[in-house]
Amino acid sequence: MDYESERTRKLGCWNGPEDLIPNIKAWTSSKPTPDFEPPADYCNFLIDIGFGKDCPKDARDYWVKEIQANYKGDDGRKRIRMAAVNLAERDGLHGRLVYVKCPVLWLHGTADAVYSVANAEEEIKMFVNSPDARLETVEGGQHFLSFSHPKEVDTALIKFVGKYGK
């Protein structure tokens, strides 16, 4: 719910700006770049933080190809650069959480490389007007939790929707 702040880094979250600014600078160009393709190391960085460093080789190979195909050429360079800018410079939501008045189920993987469980434990408490704001951790879960632990996510969501989806 926070931006990539000093507070989140102290809680063991990633340092998005530090990780992304070199790429943002490298992808800044006033001249067309028709041959642009994101480097495999950046694709693997995205895969590592989302799917985990132990992402199966077939999934990793698939996503490297997909990322490179999606962000090919000058338009692709501009889009991937803007996505990186968004992650590095986005604002936080803390000031808006008081307006959340519905139930909140926060599923969080213990192996999330981007945001720590400690951060989630602090931020779930900020839903002060929610009738039921709960954090459930999933052991070994990655940042892309529905990929690493689809059964746990499905089970929790079905239970949550069953309780509140009337």
N, C-alpha and C positions, 0 to 999 in steps of 0.2 A: 504494500500500500504506500510505501515511501518511495522517493526517488533514490538513485544510487548515491546515498549520503554517507557521511563519515559515521553516523550512527549505525547504519546497516553494515558497513565494513567492520566496525568494532564487534558486531554480532556474528561475524564469520561469513557475510555475504560477499558476492563477487565485487570487483572494482570495475564496473562497466566502462566508465570513462577511460580509465587507464588501458583497459583491454581493447577498446574500440578506436580511440583517437588516432593511433598510427594508421589504421586502415582508412579512416575518414580522410586524413591528410593525403594518403596515397591515391585515393579515388577522387580527389578534387582536381578537376581539369576544366579549362575554358575551351579546350580543343576537343573535337569529336574523338571518341575512342571505339571505333567500330569493331576492333578485335578483342575488346575487353572480355575477360572471363575471370570470375573470382578464383583466386588460387586455392589449390586443394588444402593448404594448411588452414585457411580461413574457414572453408567448408567443414573441415575436421574440428575446428574450434567450436563451431555452431553445434555440431553433432555431439561433441564431448560435453558441452554444457547442457544440452537438451536431453539427449538419450543416454548419456554416461560414457565414460571412457571405455567401458567394456561392451559397447554396442556391437552386436553381431556383425561380422564382416559383410554379409550380404546386404543388411540394412544400411550399413555405412556406405558401401559402394553405391547403392541405389540413391541415397541422399546426396552424396557428393555430385553425382551426375545430374540429379534434379536441380540442385542449387546452382550449379554451373550453367545448366541450360536456361533456367529461369532468369538469371542475371547476366545474360550474354549481351555483348554489344554496348553501345553508348547509353541506350535507354536502361539497360540492365545495371550498368555502373551507377547511373543516377539513382535508381531505385534502391540498390543495396546500400549506397552511401546514405540515402535519406533514412533507411531503416536503422542503420548504425547510429546516425545522429539522434534519431528518436530514442534509442536505448540509452545512449550516453547522456542526453540532455533532458530527458523527460521530467515532468513535474510529479509531485507526490499527491496522494489522495487523502492524507490524514485529515485535512480540514473539512473534507466532505463526508467522512464516515459517520458523523453524528446524524446525518439524514437517512441512513440506512435503517429501515424499520421492518424489514422482513427477516425471516430466519436465514442464517448464514452457516453453511457447512464448508469449512476450509480443509481440504485434503492436501497433505504436504509430505513429500518423500524425505526420508532421513538422509538420503544421499544426493539431495538437490545441490548442484554445484553453483547455482546462482543465488538462492536465498536459503538461509539457515533456518533450522527449527527454532532456534532461540529468537530469531526475528519474528517468525510466525506466532510464537507464544506471546510476544509483546503486542503485536498488531491485532490479534483476534480480540484482545481486551478493548480495542478502540471502537468496536461496534456497540457502543453504549446504549443505543436505542433499539437494538435487535432483540426480539423476544427469546431468541435462542441462537447464540453465536458459539459454534463449537469448532475446535481444531482437532482433527484426527490425523495422526502421523501414520505413514506406511513405511515399515521397515525396508530399507534398501531402495526406496522409490527415488526416481530421478526427477529432474525438473519437468520433463514431459511425462508426468505420472501415468496418464492413461495409456502410454506406450509401454512403460516398464512394468506396470501393475494393473492391467486392464480389468481383471476380475475383481480386485479390491475396490477400484474406482466404481465399476458397475454396481457392485453390491451396495456400497455406501450411498450412491446416488438413488438407486431404486428404493432403498429404505427411507431416505430423506424425502424423496418425492411422494412416496406412499404416506408419509406422516403429514406433509404440508401441502400436497397437491390436490386438495379436495375442492 
